[in-house]
Amino acid sequence: MTSCIVGLAHTPFGKHSEETVESLIVGVASDALQDAGIAAADVDEILLGHFNAGFSPQSFTASLVLQASDDLRFKPATRVENACATGSAAIHQGLKTIAAKQARFVLVVGVEQMTTTPGPQIGENLLKASYLPEDKDIPAGFAGVFGQIANKYFQKYGDQSDALAKIAAKNHKNGVNNPYAHMRKDLGFAFCREESEKNPFVAGPLKRTDCSLVSDGAAAIVLTDVQTAMQMDKAVAFRGVGHAQDFLPMSKRDILKFEGCSAAWDKALSAAGVALDDLSFVETHDCFTIAELIEYEAMGLAKPGEGAALLDDGYTEMDGRLPVNPSGGLKSKGHPIGATGVSMHVLTSMQLLGTAPEGMQVPNAKLGGIYNMGGAAVANYVSVLERLR
């Protein structure tokens, strides 16, 4: 345990055509510093999570954080990228800086603006998070990649349409109480289960309600060492973390196992000295509902092919044994790529501090688990957070 989160900021996710990548960055950077109660001059390093891949014409973005204050001028600033796990990659890099005693305060910002990009180009940009020599001709882009994964899962374990609809309905119901969520609407199981004009099939067995939303937004945190954090207003500690990078080609691995996810969870839980049963809730990467289903199994909640039983038992519901995605997840909250991992850490910290929005708060939350994934279980990051103060 070397680092703590002491400042938080989060924009609503959604369509923000009136904003720019720069304005989103500046807003959350300023708010996070204010929330931490420190001045810009106190920051020792800046890390920006920004996937981009063509969403923004401005590719060189690390120094945009300096626009939040002239006092950030000449601070080290680096853009970090690791596909859909970009935000967590930036955070984990900040943890290493503090552990090495190279900084006292690190400002981490995650951002993406996606909705101003034409639809076909969005698909092209997202597909860059897959292995193009094998995947570039898959219909429906990145959704098509997970449509193939869903098809393979269905072929091996039977039709899981009910399970996927239960995940979508659960997360949309949870998202109603999240003021930062892109879609705050309880769609219900029946709507998510049935194909309709408003819920057509997108790729393989995946319908529109099985796919996360294309969104704009930003989030930011301030990191510091434990000793410093204990003198501040709040301190959410990293009890343990894990990062496991897997092969990019799906052909080199059993894609139904999400082995990188398993490895990252094993590392983080071991470092934290806790077991899954000790967690109060989990925020997991539901870019597509099939991903959340396989993640149940990869993290050890169920045996391969048996994740659906958790949904039948209500195990992952808000009032279940282990609430999963009390924020509504990417499914309801939206998925502005570079911001997602930072958002997960902000909302998990709120849960542990007891300041989550009404209706979203998990009672007596003590330990929160986060799993953020880049590509199809290629970049895998897990954090286990605990409130110290």
ZITANOR-V966238 format. One record per backbone hydrogen bond with DSSP energy under -0.5 kcal/mol. CO is the residue of the C=O (numbers start at 1). NH is the residue of the N-H. Records with the same first field share a line. If there is no record, write none. Layout:
BEGIN
CO: NH, NH
END
This chain:
BEGIN
2: 226
3: 238
4: 6, 224
5: 236
7: 222
9: 220
14: 16, 216
16: 19
20: 24
21: 25
22: 26
23: 27
24: 28
25: 29
26: 30
27: 31
28: 32
29: 33
30: 34
31: 35
32: 36
33: 37, 38
39: 42
40: 43
44: 76
45: 107
46: 78
47: 49, 109
48: 50, 80
49: 111
51: 53
52: 55
57: 59
59: 61
61: 64
62: 65
63: 66
64: 67
65: 68
66: 69
69: 72
70: 73
72: 75
76: 46
78: 48
80: 50
82: 85
83: 82, 86
85: 89
86: 90
87: 91
88: 92
89: 93
90: 94
91: 95
92: 96
93: 97
94: 98
95: 99
96: 100
97: 102, 103
98: 101
104: 225
105: 44, 45
106: 108, 223
107: 47
108: 221
109: 49
110: 219
112: 217
114: 117
118: 121, 122
119: 123
120: 124
121: 125
122: 126
123: 127
124: 128
125: 128
126: 129
127: 130
130: 132
131: 134, 135
132: 136
135: 138
138: 141
140: 143, 144
141: 145
142: 146
143: 147
144: 148
145: 149
146: 150
147: 151
148: 152
149: 153
150: 154
151: 155
152: 156
153: 157
154: 158
160: 164
161: 165
162: 166
163: 167
164: 168
165: 169
166: 170
167: 171
168: 172
169: 173
170: 174
171: 175
172: 176
173: 176
174: 177
175: 178
177: 179
178: 181
180: 13
182: 184
183: 185
185: 187
187: 191
188: 192
189: 193
190: 194
199: 196
200: 208
203: 206
206: 202, 203
207: 210
208: 211
210: 289
213: 215, 335
216: 14
217: 112
218: 11
219: 110
220: 9
221: 108
222: 6, 7
223: 106
224: 4
225: 229
226: 230
228: 231
229: 232
235: 237, 388, 389
236: 5
237: 239, 386
240: 384
242: 382
244: 380
249: 252
250: 253
253: 255
254: 257, 258
258: 261, 262
259: 263
260: 264
261: 265
262: 266
263: 267
264: 268
265: 269
266: 270
267: 271
268: 272
269: 273, 274
275: 278
276: 279
280: 323
281: 369
282: 284, 325
283: 371
284: 286
285: 287
287: 212
288: 291, 292
289: 293
290: 294
291: 295
292: 296
293: 297
294: 298
295: 299
296: 300, 301, 302
303: 306
306: 309
307: 310, 311
308: 311, 312
309: 313
310: 315, 316
311: 314
314: 317
315: 322
316: 324
317: 320
323: 282, 325
325: 328
328: 332
329: 333
330: 213, 334
332: 183
333: 182
335: 337
336: 339, 340
337: 87, 340, 341
339: 343
340: 344
341: 345
342: 346
343: 347
344: 348
345: 349
346: 350
347: 351
348: 352
349: 353
350: 354, 355, 356
351: 354
357: 360, 361
361: 363
362: 365
366: 387
367: 280, 281
368: 385
369: 283
370: 383
371: 285
372: 381
374: 378, 379
375: 377
378: 246, 380
379: 374
380: 244
381: 372
382: 242
383: 370, 385
384: 239, 240
385: 368
386: 237
END
